Amino acid sequence: MSRALVAVGADASFQEVTDLLQHWRTGSVPVLSGDGRVVGVVSEADLLRAQDERAAEDPARLTARRLMTAPAVTVHPDTAPSDAARLIVDRGLRRLPVIDTEDRLVGSVHRGDLLAAAGRHATDLADRVRFALLAAVHPDAFSQLSVRADDGLVVLDGRLPRGIGADEVAHLIRSVPGVREVDVTARPSGPAEVHGDS
């Protein structure tokens, strides 16, 4: 978990949220109520969805409260890494706010944090490969890939995300400790099977 606390108040403007995301080079930021509780999250996707709305009305009225996705998907400091990873994959997220028992922000957990934890604790090679893919590939694309491992041989099947070739994925998988051989049978995505942002 990272204890760097980057957040905005519910009344923060569209521009303030945009500037914060760009300054900290992050894809999302928790939104806090007046008493410090996490009430939602504003992501780059939320900002992009609001572009038309921003042009149509007074920008001062377009606050984090209106931009945010709520309720926020959060975890607690004692949440198991595997449970946090499952949330990140299932919800297509890059990071999760970590909250205490009173819903106050105490940190955040990122895909990279979970990958590091997997490297320290996971014994299953397929799980370690999945975490490596999760850290490098858009979560939506990750959901289209199947990973099997047996005695150091890793087989990747399904659909590759657009713009990523089999050689690139194989190189990434080979960097995972314990991998001896890689067989990428996954097929490239066609134009109708684009994953991630366009």
C-alpha positions as CSV (number, residue, x, y, z in Angstrom):
1,M,0.0,0.0,0.0
2,S,1.2,3.5,-0.8
3,R,0.6,6.1,1.9
4,A,0.8,9.0,-0.5
5,L,-2.6,10.6,0.0
6,V,-3.8,12.4,-3.2
7,A,-7.5,13.3,-3.1
8,V,-9.9,16.1,-3.9
9,G,-12.9,17.6,-2.1
10,A,-16.4,17.1,-3.4
11,D,-16.5,20.8,-4.6
12,A,-13.3,20.6,-6.6
13,S,-13.8,21.9,-10.2
14,F,-13.3,20.0,-13.4
15,Q,-10.1,21.9,-14.1
16,E,-8.8,21.3,-10.5
17,V,-9.3,17.6,-10.9
18,T,-7.7,17.5,-14.3
19,D,-4.7,19.5,-13.1
20,L,-4.3,17.1,-10.1
21,L,-4.4,14.0,-12.3
22,Q,-1.8,15.5,-14.7
23,H,0.5,16.7,-11.9
24,W,0.6,13.4,-10.1
25,R,0.5,11.4,-13.3
26,T,-2.3,9.2,-12.0
27,G,-5.5,7.9,-13.7
28,S,-7.9,8.5,-10.8
29,V,-8.3,10.4,-7.5
30,P,-10.6,9.7,-4.5
31,V,-13.2,12.3,-3.7
32,L,-13.6,13.2,0.0
33,S,-16.6,14.5,1.9
34,G,-16.2,17.4,4.3
35,D,-15.3,15.1,7.2
36,G,-12.7,13.2,5.2
37,R,-14.7,10.1,4.2
38,V,-14.2,8.6,0.7
39,V,-17.5,9.1,-1.2
40,G,-16.4,8.4,-4.7
41,V,-13.6,8.4,-7.3
42,V,-13.0,10.6,-10.3
43,S,-11.1,8.9,-13.2
44,E,-9.8,10.1,-16.5
45,A,-12.8,8.2,-18.0
46,D,-15.2,10.2,-15.9
47,L,-13.6,13.4,-17.1
48,L,-13.8,12.4,-20.8
49,R,-17.4,11.4,-20.4
50,A,-18.1,14.9,-19.0
51,Q,-16.5,16.8,-21.9
52,D,-19.8,17.5,-23.7
53,E,-21.6,18.4,-20.4
54,R,-18.7,20.8,-19.6
55,A,-19.2,22.6,-22.9
56,A,-22.9,22.9,-22.4
57,E,-23.1,24.5,-19.0
58,D,-21.2,26.7,-16.5
59,P,-17.9,24.9,-15.8
60,A,-18.1,26.1,-12.2
61,R,-21.1,23.8,-11.7
62,L,-19.2,20.7,-12.9
63,T,-17.6,19.6,-9.6
64,A,-16.1,16.4,-8.4
65,R,-19.4,15.5,-6.7
66,R,-21.1,15.5,-10.2
67,L,-18.1,13.9,-12.0
68,M,-17.3,11.1,-9.6
69,T,-18.3,7.4,-9.8
70,A,-20.0,6.5,-6.5
71,P,-19.9,4.6,-4.3
72,A,-16.1,4.2,-4.5
73,V,-14.7,0.7,-4.7
74,T,-12.3,0.5,-1.7
75,V,-10.3,-1.9,0.4
76,H,-9.1,-1.9,4.0
77,P,-5.5,-2.2,5.2
78,D,-6.1,-5.9,6.1
79,T,-7.7,-6.8,2.8
80,A,-5.8,-9.8,1.3
81,P,-3.7,-8.9,-1.8
82,S,-5.6,-11.6,-3.8
83,D,-8.9,-10.0,-2.9
84,A,-7.7,-6.6,-3.9
85,A,-6.3,-8.0,-7.2
86,R,-9.6,-9.6,-8.0
87,L,-11.4,-6.3,-7.4
88,I,-9.0,-4.5,-9.7
89,V,-9.4,-7.1,-12.5
90,D,-13.1,-7.5,-12.2
91,R,-13.8,-3.8,-12.1
92,G,-11.2,-2.8,-14.7
93,L,-9.4,-0.5,-12.2
94,R,-5.8,0.6,-11.9
95,R,-5.8,1.4,-8.2
96,L,-8.0,1.3,-5.1
97,P,-8.4,3.7,-2.2
98,V,-7.5,2.1,1.1
99,I,-9.9,3.3,3.9
100,D,-10.1,2.8,7.7
101,T,-13.2,1.6,9.7
102,E,-14.6,5.1,9.4
103,D,-14.3,5.3,5.6
104,R,-11.4,7.8,5.9
105,L,-8.6,7.6,3.3
106,V,-5.3,6.1,4.7
107,G,-3.6,5.1,1.4
108,S,-4.0,3.4,-2.0
109,V,-3.1,0.2,-3.6
110,H,-1.9,0.0,-7.2
111,R,-1.6,-2.8,-9.7
112,G,2.2,-2.6,-9.3
113,D,1.9,-3.0,-5.5
114,L,-0.1,-6.2,-6.0
115,L,2.4,-7.5,-8.6
116,A,5.2,-7.0,-6.1
117,A,3.2,-8.8,-3.4
118,A,2.6,-11.7,-5.9
119,G,6.3,-11.9,-6.6
120,R,7.0,-12.3,-2.9
121,H,4.2,-14.6,-1.9
122,A,2.6,-16.4,-4.9
123,T,3.8,-20.0,-5.5
124,D,1.6,-20.6,-8.5
125,L,3.4,-19.7,-11.8
126,A,0.2,-19.0,-13.6
127,D,-0.8,-16.5,-10.9
128,R,2.5,-14.7,-11.2
129,V,2.2,-14.5,-15.0
130,R,-1.4,-13.1,-14.6
131,F,-0.1,-10.4,-12.2
132,A,2.7,-9.5,-14.7
133,L,0.1,-9.2,-17.5
134,L,-2.2,-7.2,-15.2
135,A,0.6,-4.7,-14.5
136,A,1.4,-4.2,-18.2
137,V,-1.9,-4.7,-20.1
138,H,-5.2,-2.8,-19.9
139,P,-7.5,-4.8,-17.5
140,D,-10.2,-5.0,-20.2
141,A,-7.7,-6.8,-22.4
142,F,-6.5,-9.0,-19.6
143,S,-10.0,-10.4,-19.2
144,Q,-9.7,-11.8,-22.7
145,L,-6.6,-13.8,-22.0
146,S,-6.2,-17.3,-20.5
147,V,-3.0,-18.4,-18.8
148,R,-2.0,-22.0,-18.1
149,A,1.3,-23.1,-16.6
150,D,2.9,-26.5,-16.2
151,D,6.4,-27.2,-15.1
152,G,7.7,-23.9,-16.3
153,L,5.8,-23.9,-19.6
154,V,3.3,-21.0,-19.9
155,V,0.5,-21.1,-22.5
156,L,-1.3,-17.9,-23.3
157,D,-4.6,-18.3,-25.2
158,G,-7.5,-16.0,-26.0
159,R,-7.4,-12.5,-27.6
160,L,-4.4,-10.2,-27.6
161,P,-5.1,-6.5,-27.0
162,R,-4.9,-4.4,-30.1
163,G,-1.4,-3.0,-30.7
164,I,0.4,-5.7,-28.7
165,G,2.0,-8.6,-30.6
166,A,2.7,-12.2,-29.5
167,D,6.5,-11.6,-29.4
168,E,6.0,-8.6,-27.0
169,V,3.7,-10.6,-24.7
170,A,6.1,-13.6,-24.8
171,H,9.0,-11.4,-23.9
172,L,7.0,-10.0,-20.9
173,I,6.1,-13.5,-19.7
174,R,9.7,-14.7,-20.0
175,S,10.7,-12.0,-17.5
176,V,8.6,-13.8,-14.8
177,P,10.7,-15.9,-12.5
178,G,10.1,-19.6,-13.0
179,V,9.1,-19.4,-16.7
180,R,11.2,-21.8,-18.9
181,E,9.2,-21.7,-22.1
182,V,6.3,-19.6,-23.5
183,D,3.7,-20.7,-26.1
184,V,1.5,-17.8,-27.2
185,T,-1.5,-19.2,-29.0
186,A,-3.6,-16.0,-28.3
187,R,-4.9,-14.4,-31.5
188,P,-4.7,-10.7,-32.3
189,S,-7.9,-8.7,-31.8
190,G,-9.8,-7.6,-34.9
191,P,-11.2,-4.1,-35.4
192,A,-14.5,-5.1,-33.6
193,E,-12.6,-6.4,-30.6
194,V,-10.7,-3.4,-29.4
195,H,-10.0,-3.2,-25.7
196,G,-9.1,-0.2,-23.6
197,D,-9.3,3.4,-24.6
198,S,-9.6,4.3,-28.3
